Amino acid sequence: MNKTTIKKPEAIRWHHFSRHGDAIFLSLKKEIRISVLSVATLAVTCPNSSAARMAMNQHSTSVEQINNASASSSGGEDNLLDLTALQHGDLLFCVASPSRDGIAQAIVTVTEGIDLQRVSHVAIVCIESSGTYALEASGEHGVWLHPINAFFDHCDHTSAGNPMVLLGRLKDTSNVAASVEMAKTYLGRPYDYQYMPSDSALYCSELIHFSYFDTEGKEIFPQVPMSFHDKSGNITSFWKDYYRQWNMSVPEGWPGTNPGGISRSEKIEMIGKFF
């Protein structure tokens, strides 16, 4: 495909492909292939464009509202975080509520989060001039950016209304900015529903694995043998049924990552929680 010449720096061209429903966004000589276009993605790619202004006003829930909700419903605890604690490149670990079922429940059954927390998902804090975003690989959108308040809205919440999220920060932040820039290069990748290491799709902790490197180019979160078995050592019926739909065996022991494992990494300091 030949790139279209962009005469104006903030010009936007769309090319839709019915076969996959994909789109090509061309702006400032950048090309990003995305399955579901987020105005937040456009805002970060082209911060001075009208799309950036759309992203800034897209969601009615404000950062102040989330902070106030955390402060007012903390049950008397003074050590709960609010969004002012976030730093560029921090990691957000979503904790699944005890009532959660489906894939989140299946993940926490076979993995272990820090302090036995039911960690089922991880995302990256991305702070730009246009706002603060969550950069993540999600089943609904693939690898995408969206406003941080929308991310917190989507997480499980306590009965008091607090988002069930832990905040982790690398102990060595010297290469964090470069790691976030690396993560942005994966924008538009589809979600890896099969959790396989050898394809172009990415799942949440796999995005972290491929993005975070130290200043010497060494992986901060290396792959480990994947586990799909419960505490009894048996592969759960959920995962057997899950992979049967692709006529696959459960990839027990294959190289991979999981959000709970990353939350327990010695490379991370847990700053606190929002619940």
Sequence and secondary structure as in RCSB ss.txt:
>XXXX:A:sequence
MNKTTIKKPEAIRWHHFSRHGDAIFLSLKKEIRISVLSVATLAVTCPNSSAARMAMNQHSTSVEQINNASASSSG
GEDNLLDLTALQHGDLLFCVASPSRDGIAQAIVTVTEGIDLQRVSHVAIVCIESSGTYALEASGEHGVWLHPINA
FFDHCDHTSAGNPMVLLGRLKDTSNVAASVEMAKTYLGRPYDYQYMPSDSALYCSELIHFSYFDTEGKEIFPQVP
MSFHDKSGNITSFWKDYYRQWNMSVPEGWPGTNPGGISRSEKIEMIGKFF
>XXXX:A:secstr
      SSTT  EEEEETTTTEEEEEETTEEEEESS  HHHHHHHSTTSHHHHHHHHS SS HHHHHHHHHHTST
T S    GGG  TT EEEEE  TT  HHHHHHHHHS  GGG  EEEEEEEEEETTEEEEEEEETTTEEEEEEHHH
HHHHS B TTS B EEEEEES  TTHHHHHHHHHTTTT  B TT  TTSS B HHHHHHHH B TTS BSS  EE
   B TTS B HHHHHHHHTTT    TT EE  HHHHHT TTEEEEEE  
